[in-house]
Amino acid sequence: MSRDPHKLEAFVLADELVVDVYRQTSRFPPAERFGLQSQVRRAAVSVAANLVEGSARQSEREYVHFISIAIGSASEARYLTSLAVRLGMMDERAAQQLGHRYGRVSGRSRPS
């Protein structure tokens, strides 16, 4: 049974976040192209991609497995954006907004 990921609120949010993460990380120093910039972007893409892949899986068990991976990637992206703030590469307000949105994707929102 194939599911339509576009009907999942988590996928819609994650898909929007990929674009926003790319915009925010485009301001990172050139030296971070293969470092933190790449890592944050990879985590952002992983959230949406795992939701899509899980939706295409036939069994409920496989579906849940990929959802779990997406939640882990959302947590990773959330951490990496907070790290980028501490390293002076990202605006704190932008990172907080991204972090809040990743919390919504993963169902683990924290109060702002």
ChimeraX commands (.cxc) that place a marker at each C-alpha (Angstrom):
marker #1 position 0.00,0.00,0.00 radius 0.5
marker #1 position 1.65,3.20,-1.15 radius 0.5
marker #1 position 0.92,6.33,0.85 radius 0.5
marker #1 position 0.99,9.88,-0.50 radius 0.5
marker #1 position 3.63,11.79,1.49 radius 0.5
marker #1 position 2.14,15.10,0.33 radius 0.5
marker #1 position -0.86,14.32,2.55 radius 0.5
marker #1 position 1.38,14.18,5.61 radius 0.5
marker #1 position 1.71,17.47,7.47 radius 0.5
marker #1 position 5.18,16.36,8.60 radius 0.5
marker #1 position 6.31,15.94,4.98 radius 0.5
marker #1 position 4.92,19.32,3.90 radius 0.5
marker #1 position 6.75,21.00,6.79 radius 0.5
marker #1 position 9.96,19.04,6.17 radius 0.5
marker #1 position 9.88,19.88,2.47 radius 0.5
marker #1 position 9.54,23.60,3.24 radius 0.5
marker #1 position 12.34,23.32,5.78 radius 0.5
marker #1 position 14.77,21.95,3.19 radius 0.5
marker #1 position 14.42,25.15,1.18 radius 0.5
marker #1 position 14.73,27.34,4.26 radius 0.5
marker #1 position 17.78,25.45,5.54 radius 0.5
marker #1 position 19.48,25.88,2.17 radius 0.5
marker #1 position 18.76,29.62,2.27 radius 0.5
marker #1 position 20.07,30.00,5.82 radius 0.5
marker #1 position 23.19,27.93,5.24 radius 0.5
marker #1 position 24.06,29.76,2.03 radius 0.5
marker #1 position 25.41,32.47,4.35 radius 0.5
marker #1 position 27.89,30.10,6.02 radius 0.5
marker #1 position 31.59,30.79,5.46 radius 0.5
marker #1 position 33.06,29.18,2.32 radius 0.5
marker #1 position 35.32,27.06,4.53 radius 0.5
marker #1 position 32.20,25.28,5.84 radius 0.5
marker #1 position 31.06,24.11,2.40 radius 0.5
marker #1 position 32.09,20.53,3.20 radius 0.5
marker #1 position 31.66,20.87,6.95 radius 0.5
marker #1 position 28.70,22.11,8.94 radius 0.5
marker #1 position 26.90,23.54,5.90 radius 0.5
marker #1 position 26.89,20.14,4.21 radius 0.5
marker #1 position 25.88,18.36,7.42 radius 0.5
marker #1 position 22.90,20.61,8.14 radius 0.5
marker #1 position 21.68,20.36,4.55 radius 0.5
marker #1 position 22.09,16.58,4.53 radius 0.5
marker #1 position 20.03,16.26,7.70 radius 0.5
marker #1 position 17.32,18.54,6.30 radius 0.5
marker #1 position 17.03,16.56,3.07 radius 0.5
marker #1 position 17.09,13.29,5.02 radius 0.5
marker #1 position 13.95,14.22,6.96 radius 0.5
marker #1 position 11.85,14.77,3.84 radius 0.5
marker #1 position 13.45,11.95,1.86 radius 0.5
marker #1 position 12.83,9.37,4.59 radius 0.5
marker #1 position 9.20,10.41,4.84 radius 0.5
marker #1 position 8.87,9.88,1.09 radius 0.5
marker #1 position 10.70,6.56,1.15 radius 0.5
marker #1 position 8.70,5.30,4.10 radius 0.5
marker #1 position 5.48,6.27,2.37 radius 0.5
marker #1 position 6.44,4.06,-0.57 radius 0.5
marker #1 position 7.04,0.99,1.59 radius 0.5
marker #1 position 4.47,-1.78,1.59 radius 0.5
marker #1 position 4.54,-2.90,5.19 radius 0.5
marker #1 position 3.56,-0.89,8.24 radius 0.5
marker #1 position 6.78,-2.01,9.93 radius 0.5
marker #1 position 8.94,-0.56,7.14 radius 0.5
marker #1 position 6.87,2.62,7.09 radius 0.5
marker #1 position 7.36,3.13,10.83 radius 0.5
marker #1 position 11.09,2.41,10.47 radius 0.5
marker #1 position 11.54,5.25,7.95 radius 0.5
marker #1 position 9.39,7.60,10.01 radius 0.5
marker #1 position 11.72,6.87,12.93 radius 0.5
marker #1 position 14.75,7.71,10.79 radius 0.5
marker #1 position 13.08,10.97,9.71 radius 0.5
marker #1 position 12.48,11.90,13.35 radius 0.5
marker #1 position 16.15,11.24,14.12 radius 0.5
marker #1 position 17.23,13.40,11.19 radius 0.5
marker #1 position 14.90,16.19,12.36 radius 0.5
marker #1 position 16.55,16.06,15.78 radius 0.5
marker #1 position 19.97,16.16,14.12 radius 0.5
marker #1 position 19.01,19.19,12.02 radius 0.5
marker #1 position 17.66,20.92,15.10 radius 0.5
marker #1 position 20.91,20.34,16.98 radius 0.5
marker #1 position 23.10,21.42,14.06 radius 0.5
marker #1 position 21.24,24.72,13.64 radius 0.5
marker #1 position 21.75,25.47,17.33 radius 0.5
marker #1 position 25.43,24.62,16.93 radius 0.5
marker #1 position 25.64,26.98,13.96 radius 0.5
marker #1 position 24.39,29.78,16.23 radius 0.5
marker #1 position 27.03,29.04,18.86 radius 0.5
marker #1 position 29.69,29.08,16.15 radius 0.5
marker #1 position 28.44,32.45,14.87 radius 0.5
marker #1 position 27.32,31.12,11.49 radius 0.5
marker #1 position 23.57,31.51,11.87 radius 0.5
marker #1 position 21.28,34.12,13.32 radius 0.5
marker #1 position 19.82,32.96,16.63 radius 0.5
marker #1 position 16.26,33.94,15.72 radius 0.5
marker #1 position 16.41,32.05,12.41 radius 0.5
marker #1 position 17.81,28.97,14.14 radius 0.5
marker #1 position 15.10,29.10,16.82 radius 0.5
marker #1 position 12.42,29.27,14.15 radius 0.5
marker #1 position 13.96,26.33,12.29 radius 0.5
marker #1 position 14.30,24.41,15.54 radius 0.5
marker #1 position 10.67,25.02,16.45 radius 0.5
marker #1 position 9.55,23.85,13.02 radius 0.5
marker #1 position 11.70,20.71,13.25 radius 0.5
marker #1 position 10.06,20.06,16.60 radius 0.5
marker #1 position 6.69,20.18,14.87 radius 0.5
marker #1 position 7.90,17.76,12.18 radius 0.5
marker #1 position 9.13,15.27,14.77 radius 0.5
marker #1 position 6.22,15.77,17.16 radius 0.5
marker #1 position 8.66,16.97,19.79 radius 0.5
marker #1 position 8.01,20.66,20.03 radius 0.5
marker #1 position 9.60,22.50,22.89 radius 0.5
marker #1 position 8.28,25.78,24.22 radius 0.5
marker #1 position 10.13,28.72,22.65 radius 0.5
marker link #1:1,2 radius 0.2
marker link #1:2,3 radius 0.2
marker link #1:3,4 radius 0.2
marker link #1:4,5 radius 0.2
marker link #1:5,6 radius 0.2
marker link #1:6,7 radius 0.2
marker link #1:7,8 radius 0.2
marker link #1:8,9 radius 0.2
marker link #1:9,10 radius 0.2
marker link #1:10,11 radius 0.2
marker link #1:11,12 radius 0.2
marker link #1:12,13 radius 0.2
marker link #1:13,14 radius 0.2
marker link #1:14,15 radius 0.2
marker link #1:15,16 radius 0.2
marker link #1:16,17 radius 0.2
marker link #1:17,18 radius 0.2
marker link #1:18,19 radius 0.2
marker link #1:19,20 radius 0.2
marker link #1:20,21 radius 0.2
marker link #1:21,22 radius 0.2
marker link #1:22,23 radius 0.2
marker link #1:23,24 radius 0.2
marker link #1:24,25 radius 0.2
marker link #1:25,26 radius 0.2
marker link #1:26,27 radius 0.2
marker link #1:27,28 radius 0.2
marker link #1:28,29 radius 0.2
marker link #1:29,30 radius 0.2
marker link #1:30,31 radius 0.2
marker link #1:31,32 radius 0.2
marker link #1:32,33 radius 0.2
marker link #1:33,34 radius 0.2
marker link #1:34,35 radius 0.2
marker link #1:35,36 radius 0.2
marker link #1:36,37 radius 0.2
marker link #1:37,38 radius 0.2
marker link #1:38,39 radius 0.2
marker link #1:39,40 radius 0.2
marker link #1:40,41 radius 0.2
marker link #1:41,42 radius 0.2
marker link #1:42,43 radius 0.2
marker link #1:43,44 radius 0.2
marker link #1:44,45 radius 0.2
marker link #1:45,46 radius 0.2
marker link #1:46,47 radius 0.2
marker link #1:47,48 radius 0.2
marker link #1:48,49 radius 0.2
marker link #1:49,50 radius 0.2
marker link #1:50,51 radius 0.2
marker link #1:51,52 radius 0.2
marker link #1:52,53 radius 0.2
marker link #1:53,54 radius 0.2
marker link #1:54,55 radius 0.2
marker link #1:55,56 radius 0.2
marker link #1:56,57 radius 0.2
marker link #1:57,58 radius 0.2
marker link #1:58,59 radius 0.2
marker link #1:59,60 radius 0.2
marker link #1:60,61 radius 0.2
marker link #1:61,62 radius 0.2
marker link #1:62,63 radius 0.2
marker link #1:63,64 radius 0.2
marker link #1:64,65 radius 0.2
marker link #1:65,66 radius 0.2
marker link #1:66,67 radius 0.2
marker link #1:67,68 radius 0.2
marker link #1:68,69 radius 0.2
marker link #1:69,70 radius 0.2
marker link #1:70,71 radius 0.2
marker link #1:71,72 radius 0.2
marker link #1:72,73 radius 0.2
marker link #1:73,74 radius 0.2
marker link #1:74,75 radius 0.2
marker link #1:75,76 radius 0.2
marker link #1:76,77 radius 0.2
marker link #1:77,78 radius 0.2
marker link #1:78,79 radius 0.2
marker link #1:79,80 radius 0.2
marker link #1:80,81 radius 0.2
marker link #1:81,82 radius 0.2
marker link #1:82,83 radius 0.2
marker link #1:83,84 radius 0.2
marker link #1:84,85 radius 0.2
marker link #1:85,86 radius 0.2
marker link #1:86,87 radius 0.2
marker link #1:87,88 radius 0.2
marker link #1:88,89 radius 0.2
marker link #1:89,90 radius 0.2
marker link #1:90,91 radius 0.2
marker link #1:91,92 radius 0.2
marker link #1:92,93 radius 0.2
marker link #1:93,94 radius 0.2
marker link #1:94,95 radius 0.2
marker link #1:95,96 radius 0.2
marker link #1:96,97 radius 0.2
marker link #1:97,98 radius 0.2
marker link #1:98,99 radius 0.2
marker link #1:99,100 radius 0.2
marker link #1:100,101 radius 0.2
marker link #1:101,102 radius 0.2
marker link #1:102,103 radius 0.2
marker link #1:103,104 radius 0.2
marker link #1:104,105 radius 0.2
marker link #1:105,106 radius 0.2
marker link #1:106,107 radius 0.2
marker link #1:107,108 radius 0.2
marker link #1:108,109 radius 0.2
marker link #1:109,110 radius 0.2
marker link #1:110,111 radius 0.2
marker link #1:111,112 radius 0.2
view
